[in-house]
Amino acid sequence: MLEKSLDRAAYVAEEVWNLEKHKVFASNWFCIGRHDQVGIESGSYKLVDLQGEKVLVVRAADNSLRAFVNMCRHRGTELVDSTDLGAASGCFGAIIRCPYHNWTYNVDGTLRGAPHLADIDHDSYGLLRLGLEIWGGFIFVRQHSGEDPLFNSIGEIASRVKNYPLSELVVGHTITYAVDANWKVIEENYNECYHCGPVHPELCDLVPSFRQGGGVDLDWNRGIAHRDGAYTFTKTGTTTREPFPGLSKDEMVNHKGELVYPNLFLSLSCDHVVSFVLWPKGPNRTTISCDFLFHPNEKVKPDFDPSDAVDFWDLVNRQDWAICERVQRGMMSNFFTEGMFAPMETPSLDIREWWRKQMGK
């Protein structure tokens, strides 16, 4: 039996996008990337744009990470110029200084000094701090206050991927994609394999079960087996990299995939993990940061070469992004009212139900 998708407005309407910015992204734990993408020195920072809100992620003196609104508490001046692409990351040193009136802050966000204002209450005028938590080496920021810890969003995913050393992994390569499609179109595509046969012939050669019955009855908890003799996501299905220590027998030869709402995909092989961080930019635009994660023991080897995984994934990714863009262009038609989900696309309904709950529908 066919199930209805969300309606047209959910994918194309500016008014829905404006609501999503607050109800979906600002109210939930939003992944901004890996912990090793912020420098290791005290005062190192990364400036991120969370659907128009500029946020500084800063490394404090105790090596912890904290998130602050990119705004001086005096007159609201940007502490880091958001129009300067070269300033998107860097290091403040010991002091964060406002360029307007020289107010200064410690890297933990506390007010350090306000010129000629000896009686100012330092405790009341520190930088505005946002929620920040780390799981598996991934940084998550939440703009709106709430009582739910990040682990409630991760849920059962943590136990399903517990054997993978996610916290230890380091970025070996990054590809950034600009996709002209709504973020939900991309997530629905990621969450089903009905499309794998028509869209991904090379992937289905590696994982034959992806084309059988439209990808029905895939056991993602156990992982999906590769063809005979293959055990990882490369064109040959093999690699010179050692597998992660501590994996189960199934995890040594199977592939796993997870979706952490609202914007993180994980695809896990025995020797590498690929993460996709979605940065929704509007109702029909999404930037995707694709990081290839490896064990640090592999990355330091003189002959380390991630290209076997990178090249194969880049091929599959571009096939996905192209078909998602075609879906988006079709949805822009005034004749489109809603789509349909076939029975083998049932996992995609998770996105529909999760989104409706966030939007109060």
ABEGO torsion letter per residue (X at the ends): XBBBBBBAAAAABAAAAAAAAAAAAAABBBBAEBAAABBABBGBBBBBBBGGBBBBBBBBAAGBBBBBBBBBAAAGBBABBAABAAAABEBAEABBBBAAAGBBBBAAGBBABBBGBAABBAAAABBBBBBBBBBGGBBBBBABBBABBAAAAAEAAAAAAAABBAAABBBABBBBBBBBBBAAAAAAAAABAAAAAAABAAAAAABAAAABGGGBGBBAAAEBBBBBGBABBBAAGBBABBBBBGBBAAAAABBBBBBBOAABBBBBBAABBBBBBBBBAEAABBBBBBBBBBBAAAAABAABBAAAAAAAAAAAAAAAAAAAAAAAAAAABAABABBBBBAAAAAAAAAAAAAAAAAGX
